[in-house]
Amino acid sequence: VAPYSSPTAGDVAYLKVPKSTKGYHLLGGFSKKWVSVGELDENGCIGLRKFQPIENDAIREDGTIVVKANADLSLSAGSRHGNSSCSVLSAVKLEKDQIYKFTYHPGVKSCAISLVKLNPNGEEGLPIELARLKDKITKFCK
């Protein structure tokens, strides 16, 4: 799977994302946290190989990545620690020239994601509703 690359043309929005992490802990073994972005097809689906992981070097100095605006995007995040893992997949359409903050909330038995629109002064505004993607074996759909 190719890592995420920002669009070079068209309408864009800005998405603050958490950095990916990975490591090893004496108790628990390997751990990893990740975020990925993808574009849904005309049927509102995304194939397993279309999720593009966001590498830390793709994140700009202000903590954002540039994404397509006015397009059906998938936003996903997850974590793995030892033998346990959790991930959440969602779909959303972001408005042109707006800034959003995407957050991953790992938990012991579950995990969650959230998205808020940021005000021009950088303060968090209203939460944005995310559509959950359903597992269709070889792809995920709205």
C-alpha positions, 0 to 999 in steps of 0.5 A: 500500500502506497503512503498518503500523498497530498493532492496537487490540484483541485479544491483542498481542505486541511486535516490535523492528524495525530502522528503515527507511533511504533515501539517495543515494550518489554511487557506487551511487545510491539505497539503501533498507532496509525492514521490513514486516508483514502478516497471512496469510489462512486459506490461509496466504497473503498478497497482494502489496498486503497487506504493510504497510511499517513507517514509522519514526514507527510505532516506539515509543520502546522500538524496538518495534511492537505486532503481533497475537499468536496470528495467522499474520503475515508478516515481511519485510525487504529492501534496494535499492542501485543496481540490486541488491536483496534481500528475504526473506519469512517467516511466524510466529505470536508469543505473547501479551505476549512481546517479540521482536527482528527483524533484517535481515542485508543481504549482498553477494550474499544477505540473511537475517532472524532473530527471537529472543525476548527475556527479561524483562530484555531479553537475547536468548533462543532463536531463533524458527523462521521459515517461508519464504513461497513465491512463487505469482505474485500472492501468497506462501504458507507 
